[in-house]
Amino acid sequence: MKPISDIADARLVKALAHPLRIQIMGVLERQDASPKEISGELGVPIANVSYHMRQLKSLGLVRIVKRTQRRGAIEHHYRADKKPQISDSTWDQIPELVKQAMAGAALDQTMRQVKAGAEMGGFDRPEAHLSRTHVILDEKGWADLAVIYRKLLEEIDKVSAQSAKRLEKTDHEGTATATSVLMLFEGVGAGADVPHEGAKKAGATRTRRSAARR
């Protein structure tokens, strides 16, 4: 099967609409792992993990980086080949049920990672960040804020790439694993179950959450 090369490829949307595939990709973005290791971490039968790993590999989203002999069998270790992204125009065309499935799976994985990070002292660093900001926007403000988030994500990727190059020169001494969570979604006003009058007049209330952990 031809690897995915276009972020608007419908196969990418289909691949990421499955909750387990999103969880597998999340593990492989942090570390190389075999289906057996992922099965143990996620608490999912290895047969299920292996099946979805093969599907992700056929789509060019993961690749084999190491083969290990284990009791007469070969254990394959995989790595996320690239970070899958979906364009705004493609997201706008995705059915609501698929959007909900993708968002739900991603949020479930994110909350488990944040909880695990907090329990291990991941927010102890002075640079660690956790904030929740409620803002009232019109359509132009919503579009402007979306651009800011897109640029910020690009900067995060750039910093990560630069760090990787420096770590290669030091044999990865001083490596710190960090997780950055960026969210921008339509929600309710601060401390309320429904938007307040100002938000209603503006047309919508938007919420932003961001966090980083060691």
Buried (B, 14 or more C-beta within 10 A) or exposed (E): EEBBEEBBBEBBBEBBBBBBBBBBBBBBEEEBBBBBBBBEBBEBEBEBBBEBBEBBBBBBBBBEEEEEEEEEEEBBBBBBBBEBEBEEEBBEEBEEEBBEBBEEBBEBBBEEBBEEBBEEEBBEEEEBEEEEEBBBBEEEBBEEBEEEBEEEBEEBEEEEEEBEEEBEEEEEEEEEEBBBBBBBEEBBBEEEEEBBEEBEEBEBBBBBBBBBBB
